[in-house]
């Protein structure tokens, strides 16, 4: 039995000894955190900060949202290093442009690897060998056009877009997973492509990936699945899993 007066404090690498990932979320977001935590391997820590934004995904509000990125990034694990910093709003990336968002983030976190939901998804599609995809979103047509331009500018053809026409997170977060599965299967059947891409981290799509892949016979990429995959890929952390589709079964 050690004696109290002989004890000296000892340190180790901490429970997050492998990597630290940071994520910037919209203020009203309700799905991204849960999905990312579910996929997170041992020894990796996740840190979240939220940005002020109106709960109305109009083009104007999405453009204004970029003004609040700096404040949210500055308080995210302030004073400690982050291996990767990810901006999680796909629609905002499409509307504001990756360059504008990254310029702000580099100023606050110059040493972190920078990712975003939309680019991570395109990377995932290409990693799976996809040259074309169908696109399932909760967005309105104007935002869908911006998302499509982003994807096609990076060399992936979009065979068809199905948008739900929703404008608030209150609606998007409550879209039934069963409906997402049905829509993804219908999209894959009506418009053949290499990959089905379910875009928007607020959609509860993680649980339908394997079923859609099994029935449709094509890989599925979702925003949250792709964001965590990209973080692990960029930092060399193993990520193989049978739960999250073909993307997570490949290196």
N, C-alpha and C positions, 0 to 999 in steps of 0.2 A: 504494500500500500504506500503510494508516494506521500510525502509530507508536504503540507501546504506551503511552508516557507521555502521549499526547494523547487517549487514549480516555476517555469518560465514559459511565457506565451510562445506557441509555435504557429507557423503559418503554412498553408499549402496553396495550391493554385486556385482554390475556390470551386464551387460546384459547377460554375460556368467555365471550366478550364479549357474547353475546346474553342469556342467562339462566342462572340456577342453580336447579336443582330438587332438593329433598330428599325422601327416601322412608323411611318407618319400616316395617321388615319384621319378621316373626316370626323367632325365632332359627333355626329349622330350615328356612326357606323356600328353595326351590331353583330357582324358575322366574321370579319377577318381575324380578330383575335382568337376566337374559338378554334377556327380551322388551323391557324398557324401553330397554336399550342398543341393541337392534336398531332400534327406532323413532326414536331420538334424532337430531335434525338437527344439522348442523355448527354450532358456536358455542354450543351448549347443553351444560352440564355436569350430570351426575347424581351425587348423593351419597346414600349409603345408611347407615343405622344399624339395628341389630337389637335387638329386645325379647326379654327372657326370657319364655318361655311353655312350659308342658308340651306335649309332642307328643301331645296327646289333645284333640281339639276338642269337649270337653264344655261345656255351658253354664257350669258352675262354673269351669272353667279359663279360658274366654273372659272371664268377668267379672273374674277375678283378673288377666288380662293387662293390663287398663287401668291397673293400679297401676304398671306398668313403662314406661308411655309417656314420662313426664317424663324419666327418666334417659336413655332412648335419644335423645330430641329434644335434650337439653341438650348432648350430645357431637357432634351432627351438624354438621359444619363450624363448630365452636364459634368464636365471635368474628367470623365472616364472615356477610354477609347472604344469605338464601335468598329468591328470588322467590316460590317456592311450596313448601309443605310438605304432603306427602300421606301419610295413614295408609292402608296398603295391605291391611288385613285386612277383607274384606267381612263375614265372619261376626261378628267382634268389634264392628263398627259396628252391625250389626243387634241384637246382644245388649245392648251397653252404651249405645247411643244416641249419635247424633252430638253432641248438646249436651255430654255428659260428656267425650267425647274432645276436642272443640274447646276446652272450658274449660281443660283441661290444656295444650294446645298453645299457646293464646293467651298463657298465662302465661310460657311459655318463648320463644316466637317471636311477639311481638306485631305485628311489621311484615310477616310473611309472609302471603301468600294461603294459606288452608287448604283442602285438598281431602281426600276419602277415596274409597276404591274404590267403595263402593256408591252414594254420591251422584253421583259422576262417571258411573257407568253409567246411572243414571236420567236424568241430564242428556243423555247420549248418545242414549238411547231417544227422548226428547222432541225432540231436535235432528233426528232422522230422521223426525219426524212421527208417532211411535208413541204410540198411546193404549192399546195392549194388548201384552203380551208373554207368551211361554212362558218358563219358567225351568228351566235345566239346572244342577244343582249336584252337588258331591261329598258334600253334608252329610246328616246325619240329619234326621228329620222335625221335631224340636223346633227345630232351627236354621233349617230351611227355613221354618217358620211365622214366625219372627222376620224373616227376609229378605223374605218375602212381605208382611208388615205394613208394613215400611219402604217397599217399592216402591209399594204401593197407597195408603199415606198421602200419597204425592207425586203421586197422580193417574194412575198407570198401572195398569190392570187386569192381573192375572196369570191367563191362561187355564188354565194347568196347570203343576204343578211336578213335575219328575223329579229325585229325589235318589238318589245312589249309595249312601248309607248308610255312607260312610267316615269314620273318626275321626282318622287320623294323616296328617301330611304325607308320611311314607314311602310310604303308599298313594296319596295324592292326586297326588304328583309323578310317580308311575309309571303313572298311567292312560294307556293308549295313545292317541295323537292320533287314530288310526283309529277307536277306539271313541267318542271324543268326537264325531267327525264323524257316525258312524252314529246315535248317540243324538240329536244335534241335528236330523238329517234326519227321524228317526222322530217326534220331538216336533213339528216343524213340520208334518208330514203329518197327524198324528193330531189336533192341536189348533191350528187356524189362528189366527194372531195377527199383529199388525203387525211385530213384531220377535222374533227369538230371542235371548235373553240367556243367555250361558254365564258363570255366576257363580263366581268364585274365581280369584285370581291364580296359584295353584299348579297349576291345570290347564293343560296345554300345548295351548291352544286357538288361539293366534295363527295358526298355519299352516293352520288349517282354515276360516278365515272366508270366503275367496273361494269355495272349493268349495261350502260349504253355501249361500252366497248364490246361486250360479249354479244349483244344483239345486233349492233350495227356493223361490227367487224372492222372498225377503224378506230385509231387512237383518239382520245379526248384530252383536251387541254382546258383547264380552268384557271382563273386568275390567281387564286390562293395557292393551288397546287404548284403553279409555275413560279410564283414568287419565292416560296420556300425552297423549291428545287434549285432555283438560280443562286440563292444565298449559299446553299450547301455546295453546289457545283463550283462557285467562285472561290470558296475557301478550302476546298478539298476534303470536306467532311463526308463520309460515306452516307448514302441515302436510300439504298435499296429497300423496297417495301412492296408487298403484294396488294396493299390496300388502296393505293392512289393511282392506279392505271399504268399503262405502258411506260409513261415517262419515268416513273419511279422504279421500273424494273430494268432500266438501261443505264449505262454509264457513258 
